[in-house]
Amino acid sequence: MNRNNNMQAMQIHTLKGYIQNIYLVEYPDRLLLLDGCSRADTGMLCDYIRTGLKRPLSDLKLIVVTHMHPDHAGGAHQLRRLTGAPIASHPKAPGWYTGLAGRTAHAIDVALTWWVAGRLGRPKRHIWYNPVLKPDYRLQDGQALPGFADWQVLYTPGHTDHDISLLHVPTHEVYVADLLVRVKKALVPPYPVCHPNQYRASLMRIEALQAQRIYFAHVAARAGEDIPFADLLTMAPKRPKTHWHSTKNRIARKLGRCSRNH
């Protein structure tokens, strides 16, 4: 667990979650959680607040959910029950896993989280959570976080239709969640990318910020100038890369091979 001093009144604590980084922002009088983490992380996070920071759980004043995937939203409801902190998300987040297709996608995403955990050498943990988020605040692009006027909401869709990033205005540092991930030590677009055009626009928006530092859910924080945005825009998918499109493409390739064989 690392502590990064950004300014005298604010510190960002980086905790190692089940499969992702957790960013807990500490102020003298309150705490902010930059993402809802996974269901498996809630006990560890609460222990860190009580024993690591020696603060009551009631000091947590806001839980942000950047998007609905299990390692970003899975712990939100449980943490609200334990701490009393309200949840904030984009207005589209509660609808992401609704309906039969949504429930199927949720089950797939939970299974993928276990798969990633296994690749990281983590044991299988309880990570199931309510797929329909019930936020207390619905965040609009450009607004300040409730109770944290120094943080600005940036709508950065593409990975899903409701991703948000969080800009700390005084330090010009930004948390972008899953906008980028790392594969074989290189930064790459995430999987899935549900809306390619929106994803490219979101990449360009973060590039235009010229942020001092960028925080990621699955990559160590880096200086903004060290991010190869031009290369990332080149490799960004032109078509959706999702569970459904991958399955459809596999079926199409298989049918194509069958037709050639006949």
Buried (B, 14 or more C-beta within 10 A) or exposed (E): EEEBEBEEEBBBBBBEBBBBBBBBBBBEEBBBBBBBBBBBBBEBBBEBBEEBBEBEBEBBBBBBBBBBBBBBBBBBBBBBEBBEBBBBBBEBBBBBBEEEEBEEBBEBBBEBBBEBBEEEEBEEBEBEBBBBBEBEBEBEEEBEBBBBEBBBBBBBBBBBBBBBBBBBEEBEBBBBBBBBBEEEEEBBBBBBBBBBEBBBBBBEBBBEBEBBBBBBBBBEBBEBEEBEBEEBBEEBBEEBBBBBBEEEEEEEEEEEEEEEEE
